[in-house]
Amino acid sequence: MNSSDKKNKVMGVLAYLGILVIISYLVAKDEAFVKFHIKQGLVLLVIEVVGWILAMTIWPLWIIFSIVKIILFVLIIIGIINVIHGQEKKLPLVGNYARYFNNI
């Protein structure tokens, strides 16, 4: 594995770690492999932020948000595993929404 592949994998993993997606975007947005994972990471981040805002404003939603957080955690793990294996697989449930980030 050359250094470019290692860098792309590190940037791909960072794309799934919440706000750290910004680092991936700034460093490797021109790499197709990393861009694919940045888009999916952004979808997960948006879901997390929107869920957090809703849970903060509507208190009973905390229970639902807790379930959503567990699902998001599983999706993050799946995304990271895909990166480590060098795969560009859409995440279950949310992978299709990555197409809305076409300008990246």
KEKE-3310 file (N, C-alpha, C; in steps of 0.2 Angstrom, whole numbers, plus 5000, padded with zeros to 4 digits):
npx = (5004:5003:5009:4999:4987:4986:4984:4972:4964:4964:4959:4946:4941:4941:4931:4919:4919:4910:4912:4925:4924:4927:4941:4944:4938:4945:4958:4958:4948:4948:4950:4942:4938:4939:4930:4918:4916:4916:4904:4894:4898:4894:4880:4877:4881:4873:4860:4863:4865:4852:4844:4849:4845:4831:4829:4833:4824:4811:4808:4803:4808:4820:4822:4819:4829:4840:4839:4841:4854:4861:4859:4865:4878:4881:4880:4891:4902:4900:4903:4917:4923:4920:4929:4941:4943:4944:4932:4918:4904:4887:4879:4868:4851:4854:4863:4859:4856:4867:4869:4864:4874:4881:4889:4902)
npy = (4994:5011:5027:5037:5029:5025:5038:5042:5032:5036:5048:5045:5037:5048:5055:5049:5053:5063:5080:5080:5077:5089:5090:5080:5084:5096:5092:5081:5082:5081:5068:5054:5042:5046:5057:5051:5045:5056:5062:5053:5053:5066:5066:5057:5066:5077:5071:5068:5081:5087:5078:5080:5094:5093:5085:5092:5103:5097:5088:5075:5068:5063:5050:5043:5049:5043:5030:5033:5037:5026:5018:5027:5025:5012:5013:5021:5013:5003:5011:5015:5002:4999:5009:5004:4992:4997:5000:5006:5007:5010:5016:5007:5012:5026:5029:5033:5046:5054:5058:5071:5080:5084:5095:5094)
npz = (5000:4995:5000:4996:4996:5009:5015:5009:5015:5029:5028:5023:5034:5044:5038:5043:5056:5063:5065:5061:5047:5040:5040:5031:5020:5017:5015:5006:4996:4982:4979:4972:4979:4993:4992:4990:5003:5011:5007:5012:5026:5028:5027:5038:5048:5047:5050:5063:5069:5066:5073:5086:5088:5087:5098:5108:5108:5109:5122:5125:5114:5116:5119:5107:5100:5106:5101:5088:5088:5091:5080:5071:5075:5072:5058:5056:5060:5050:5039:5041:5041:5027:5022:5026:5020:5007:4999:4990:4996:4997:5012:5022:5023:5023:5013:5000:5001:5000:4987:4987:4990:4979:4975:4981)
capx = (5000:5007:5007:4993:4982:4985:4981:4965:4960:4964:4954:4940:4939:4939:4924:4914:4919:4907:4914:4931:4923:4930:4948:4944:4936:4950:4964:4957:4941:4948:4951:4935:4937:4937:4924:4912:4915:4914:4897:4891:4899:4890:4873:4877:4882:4867:4855:4865:4864:4845:4841:4850:4841:4824:4828:4834:4818:4806:4811:4801:4811:4827:4821:4820:4836:4845:4839:4844:4862:4864:4859:4871:4885:4882:4882:4898:4906:4900:4907:4924:4925:4921:4935:4947:4943:4944:4926:4914:4898:4882:4877:4861:4846:4855:4868:4856:4855:4873:4869:4862:4880:4885:4894:4908)
capy = (5000:5017:5033:5040:5025:5026:5045:5041:5028:5040:5054:5041:5036:5054:5057:5047:5055:5069:5086:5079:5077:5095:5089:5076:5089:5101:5088:5076:5082:5079:5060:5051:5038:5050:5061:5046:5044:5062:5063:5049:5056:5072:5063:5055:5072:5081:5067:5069:5088:5088:5074:5083:5100:5091:5082:5098:5107:5093:5084:5068:5065:5060:5042:5042:5051:5038:5025:5035:5038:5019:5017:5031:5022:5006:5015:5024:5007:5000:5015:5014:4995:5000:5012:5000:4987:5000:4999:5012:5004:5014:5014:5005:5017:5033:5030:5036:5053:5057:5062:5078:5083:5084:5101:5093)
capz = (5000:4995:5005:4994:4998:5017:5016:5007:5020:5035:5027:5023:5041:5047:5036:5047:5063:5065:5063:5058:5040:5038:5038:5025:5014:5016:5013:5000:4992:4975:4978:4971:4985:4999:4991:4991:5010:5014:5006:5017:5032:5029:5028:5045:5053:5046:5054:5070:5071:5066:5078:5092:5089:5089:5105:5113:5108:5111:5127:5124:5108:5118:5119:5100:5098:5108:5097:5082:5089:5091:5073:5068:5077:5068:5051:5056:5060:5043:5034:5042:5038:5020:5020:5028:5014:5001:4996:4990:4996:5000:5018:5022:5025:5022:5007:4994:5002:4998:4981:4988:4991:4973:4974:4985)
cpx = (5004:5005:5000:4987:4981:4982:4974:4961:4959:4959:4947:4937:4937:4933:4918:4914:4917:4910:4921:4931:4926:4937:4948:4943:4941:4956:4963:4951:4942:4949:4944:4933:4935:4931:4918:4910:4913:4907:4892:4892:4895:4883:4872:4877:4876:4861:4857:4863:4856:4842:4843:4846:4834:4824:4829:4828:4812:4808:4809:4805:4818:4827:4823:4827:4841:4845:4843:4852:4865:4864:4864:4878:4886:4884:4889:4903:4906:4904:4914:4926:4925:4927:4941:4948:4943:4938:4922:4907:4893:4880:4870:4857:4848:4860:4865:4856:4862:4873:4867:4868:4884:4890:4901:4913)
cpy = (5006:5022:5036:5036:5025:5033:5045:5037:5032:5045:5051:5040:5043:5057:5055:5049:5062:5075:5086:5078:5083:5094:5085:5080:5093:5098:5084:5076:5080:5072:5057:5046:5041:5054:5057:5046:5050:5064:5059:5051:5062:5071:5061:5061:5076:5077:5068:5076:5089:5085:5078:5090:5098:5089:5087:5102:5103:5087:5077:5064:5062:5053:5040:5043:5046:5032:5027:5035:5031:5017:5020:5028:5016:5008:5018:5018:5004:5004:5015:5007:4996:5003:5008:4995:4990:5000:5005:5009:5009:5011:5012:5011:5024:5034:5034:5044:5057:5060:5069:5083:5083:5090:5100:5090)
cpz = (5000:5000:5003:4996:5006:5018:5015:5012:5026:5034:5026:5030:5045:5045:5040:5054:5065:5061:5059:5050:5037:5036:5032:5019:5012:5013:5007:4997:4985:4974:4978:4977:4991:4998:4992:4999:5013:5013:5011:5024:5034:5030:5036:5050:5053:5051:5061:5073:5071:5072:5085:5093:5091:5096:5110:5114:5110:5115:5126:5118:5110:5118:5111:5097:5100:5104:5090:5082:5089:5084:5069:5069:5073:5061:5051:5056:5053:5038:5035:5040:5031:5018:5021:5022:5007:4996:4996:4990:5000:5007:5018:5025:5023:5016:5001:4995:5001:4992:4981:4989:4985:4972:4978:4980)
residu = (MET:ASN:SER:SER:ASP:LYS:LYS:ASN:LYS:VAL:MET:GLY:VAL:LEU:ALA:TYR:LEU:GLY:ILE:LEU:VAL:ILE:ILE:SER:TYR:LEU:VAL:ALA:LYS:ASP:GLU:ALA:PHE:VAL:LYS:PHE:HIS:ILE:LYS:GLN:GLY:LEU:VAL:LEU:LEU:VAL:ILE:GLU:VAL:VAL:GLY:TRP:ILE:LEU:ALA:MET:THR:ILE:TRP:PRO:LEU:TRP:ILE:ILE:PHE:SER:ILE:VAL:LYS:ILE:ILE:LEU:PHE:VAL:LEU:ILE:ILE:ILE:GLY:ILE:ILE:ASN:VAL:ILE:HIS:GLY:GLN:GLU:LYS:LYS:LEU:PRO:LEU:VAL:GLY:ASN:TYR:ALA:ARG:TYR:PHE:ASN:ASN:ILE)
# end
